[in-house]
Amino acid sequence: MKRRKILNHLAIAATTSTSLIACSQNNNSPNVQAEALPRLRWRMVTSWPKSLDTIFGGAQTVCDRVAAMTDGRFTIEPYAAGEIVPGLEVLDAVQNGTVECGHTASYYYLGKNPALAFGTTVPFGLNAQQQNAWLYYGGGLEAMHELYADFNVISFPAGNSGAQMGGWFKNEIKSLNDLNGLKMRIPGLGGKVMSRLGVNVQVLPGGEVYLALDRGAIDAAEWVGPYDDKKLGLNEAASYYYYPGWWEPGSTFEVQINKSQWDKLPVEYQEILKTATMQANLSMLSKYDALNQEALQSMIDSGTKLISYSPEILQAAQKEAFELYEENSSQDATFKQIYQQWKQFRDSVVRWNQINQLSYDNFVTK
């Protein structure tokens, strides 16, 4: 009898406690808390045409997730290249406060600081997973934040193409001599390396590549990979499709945010933005891996000639790449600091991946 009374009292106490907790949660529910957060409307300029649903889609993913996670209180409108600013002037627009944020590739802005290349990718550098490991857990993002502080900008990874292809050529490239004097669209440090190999390097935004290649203003062009290249129609402007894209083994695209605007955001919105960019980073890479093989096969069936770069070209390009890094390090203290930290991480992660990832890949592809 006494035991039954004790159990009844415990049951009543538990019910009362649960009710109080529920009331407390209702009074502090996310909707109630959200009402205290400001309504904000931002603009995001990009380096991409809207027709590229993968890469422009990375920007769209960030904007959609921010709106969803804030119940529409914080919205960001993405704009295609040229709608507000040209595709290669995103950093300038964000830095100057013309817009609050942008979606672009840091290696478009080497003229401001060559170390910006590491935020996207560098020749013979890290693949997509290694790049993410460096950025998120190897000190890479902290290094980029320190670098971008000079521009009143903070950046976050928001997409990755994976290993890219080696570009479209109107004529077959068999040796280093065939590169001499060639006019090719290729940005970043990859362009610097190609220039050292004799190429006349051009930097064009994505929306201009097809016309330049089709009309003969350039002899070759690299963009991303089969899915996006086919959307731009590059297979209709050139026949020879080379691989691998040694200059972009795992290209990161990023959201750049005006630091003054970032500092004004409530902490809740900052965390939501970081979460949204991380989702875009994972989503874009997954989408590319799912779509590229089908697009490649379609182009081959339509007459595209798939060709590997010769060992002569690859070896010469790798030699020039690391000589370029050493030269930049001797001329720029910021580049040297990031490069040395990056290279140490690269050497370590490559040794590990030779044991786990590469050994597996080599076996299953035999």
N, C-alpha and C positions, 0 to 999 in steps of 0.2 A: 504494500500500500504506500509506504513511504517512498519507495523507489519510483512508483508510478507518478507521485506528486512532483518529485524532482525532475523527471522526464518532461512532464507537462510544463513546468516552469521554464525549462531549457528551450522547449519548442516555442513558447510564447516570446521569450527573449530573442531567439533567432529570427522569428517573424518580425518583431519590432525593429531589430537591427537592420534587416533587409529593407524594410519599408523606409527607414531613415536614410539609408544609403541611396535608395532609388530616388527619394525626394532631393537629396543633395546632388545626385547626378543630373536630375532634371533641371535644377536651378543653375547648374554649371555645364549644361550640354554644349556640344560644339556649335549648334545653331545660335544659342544665347551668346557664347563667346565670340562667334563670328560677327555678331551685330556691332561689337566694339571695334572691329577692324575696319580700316578705311576702304572706300571704293576707289580703285585705281585703274587707269586706262593707259597702257603703254603701247609703243610702236616698236616693231622689230624689223629692221631692214636685213636683207639677205644677199648673198652672192649668186643666187640661183634663179633660173626661170621656174615658174610654177609647173611646167610640163614634166619636170623631173620629180616624180612623186616620191622617190626614195630620199633624195638629198634635201629638197625643199620640204619633204614630209617630215624630216627631222625637226625643222623649225616649227612645223605645224603641230607635231606631237607635244613639244614643250608648251606651246600656247594652249592647246586643248587640255592638257593635264593641269596646268595652273588654274584655268577657269573651272575645271571640274572639282579640284580639291579646295577651292575657295568659294564654291557655290556661286560663282560668277561675280564675286566682289573684286577680284583682281583679274583683269583680262589683258591679253597682249595680242595685238594684231600683226601678223606677219606680212611683209611686202616683198614682192619679187625684185630681183635686180633691175634697176632702172626706174622703178616706180617712185622712189624718193631720192635715192642716190645710186650711182653706177655700182655694179657688182664688186669692183675692186676698191671701193671707198667706204666699206662698212666700218672699219676701225676708225677712220677719220670722223665719220658721222657719230659714232658712239663716244669717242674721245671728246668731241666738241660739244656734245649735248644736243645735237640736232635731233637725235632719237635716244630713247633710254637703253636700247639693246640691239644686238645684231647676231646673225648666224652666218658664220663664214669659216675660212681656213686661215690659220695664223701665218702660214708660209707665203701668203700673198703680200705680206708687208715686210719683206726682208730689207727693203730700203730704209725702214725705220730702225731695225735692229736685226742682224742676221740670226741671232739666237731665237727669234720667234719661230723659226723653222721647227724646233723641237716640239712645239705645241701641236703640230700636225703630224709630221713624219720627216725623216731624212733618208737619203739613199743608203741602202744596205743596213737599215736600222732595225727597229722592232716590228714584229707582226702585231696584229690587232690585240690579241690577248696580252702580249708582252707590253704593248703600249699602255693598255689599261692598268696593268700591274704597276708600271712605272709611275703613271699619273696618280693613281689612287693610293698606292701603298709604298711606292719607291721614292717619294719626295719630289716627283715631277710636277704635280699640281702646285705645290708650295713654291717651287722654283719659277713656274710660270706666273703665279700671283705676284711674286717679287718683281719679276720683269715688267709685268703689265702695270704695276704701280706707277711707273714713270709716265704712263699714258692716261692716268686716272680711270683705269679699266680693271675689272675683275672678270675672269673667264672660267667656264666650266665645260668639260667634254660633253658633247651633245650629238654624237653620231660617229660611226666609223665605217669605212667602205670595205674593210678587209684588204687583203693583198690585191693590188690593182693590176691591170694589164699594161703591156709595154708600148701601146700606142699604135696608131694607124699611119701607114706609109703608102704613098702613091707608087713607089718603086721598091723592089726588094733590096734589103740592106744585108750584104754578105760579110762586109769587113769594115774596119775602122775608116778606110779610105772613102767608103760610101757615105759616111756621116759628114765629111768635110764640105762645108758650105751649104748644108741642108737647112732649109728654113722650117723650124719646128715650134709648135706651141707647147711649152712645158714650163711650169712655174717652179718656185721653191729652189732648194739646193740641188734638186735634180736638174733643173735648168742650168745651174752654175756648172755642174759636172759635164753636162752635154756641151756647154760652151767650151769647156777645156778640151773636149774631144773634137772640136771644130765645127759644131753646130751653130747656126745663126738662130738664137733663141728668141721666141716671141712669147709674151704673156697676154692672153686674151680671156675674158670671162666666158663662161659656158655657152651663153646664148649667141656668141659670135664665132664659135669654132667651126661649125659646119660650113657656113658661107665662105670663110677664109680658106678652108681646105678644098671645098668644091670648086672655087673660082681660081685656085692656084696661087693665092696670096701666100700660102704656106705649103710646104711639101709633106708635112707630117704633123700629127697632133696626138697628144695623149689627153684622155679625160678621166674616166673612172674605171669602168669595166663593161662587160657585155650588155647588161640590162640598160644602163644609162646611155652607153654609146649608141645602142640601137635606137633609143628614143630620140637622140639628137640626129640620127641619120648618118653617122660617120661612116658606116659600112657602105653607104651609097656614094661617098665622096672619095674613098680609097679602098684598095683591095687587100692590102697586106696588113695582117693583124699580128703584132708581136707580143711575146711574153718571155720572162716575167716582167712586171713593172718594178724593177729593182729600186727605183727612186721612191716608190710609195708602197712599202710592204704592209702597212697598216695605218691608213690615214685617218686622223681624228679631226672632226669638224667640231666647232665650239660655239657656245653662246658667249658673246662679249657684252658686258653690262657696264654702263657708266658708273664709276665707283661712288660718285656723289649721290646718284639715285639709289644705288644699292644700300648705302649707309642709312638712307631715309626709310627703308622698308622695315616693317615690323619683323621681328625674328621669325614669326610664323610664316610670313611670306618668303623670307630668305630660305628657310628649310624646304618649303614647298617647291621653290624654283630649283633648288639643288636636286631634289627628288625627281622633278620633271626632266631635267637634263640627263640624269642618269638613266631614266627609262628610255629617252630618245637615243642615247648612246647604244644601249643593248638592242633596241628595236631595229634601228637602221642596219646594224651589222647582221642581224638575223635575217632581215628581209633580203639583203644583198645575197647572202649565201643561198637562200631559197630560190632566188630568181635568176642568178647569173648563168647557170649551166644551160637552162632551157633557151635563154636568149642567145648564148654562144652557139648552140647546136643549130638554131634557126638561121643564124648568119652564115655558118659553114655550109648549110644546105643550099643557101642562096648564092654561094660562090666566094665567100670570104676565105682567104688563104691564111691559115694559122701557122705561124712560124716562130721558133725559139731564137732568141738572140744567140749569136755565136759565143763560144767560150772566150774568144779573143776580145770581143766587145765587153762582155761581163767582167773579165779580169781587169781590163783597162779602166772601166768605169769605177770599179771598187777601189783600185789604186788611187785614182784621181779624187774620189770622194774623201778618203781618209787623209790624203795630203791637204785637201781643202779645209778639213776640220782643224788640222794642226796649224795651218796658216791663219785661219780665223781666230784661233785661240791665242796666237802670238800677237794679234792686232787688237783684240777686244777682250777685256777682262771678264765681262758678263758672259760672253760666249764660252770662254775658257772654263768658267765656273760651272756652267750648266753642262757643257760637253764632258768634262771630267767625271762629274757625278753620273751623268747618263751612261757614259761608256763603261764605268764600273758596274752599273746595274746590268747593262747589255751583256757584258762578258759573263756575269754570274747566271743570268736567266737563260742564256743560250746553252751554257754547260748543262743546266738542269733539264732543259727541253730536249737536248740530245739524248738524255737518258729516258725520259718519259714519253714525250710527244713524238719526236722524230723517229724513234725506234718503232713505235706503233704504226705511224704513217707509212714508213718504208715497208713494213710487213704487209699491211692490208692493201697496198697499191701494187704489189708484185703481180 
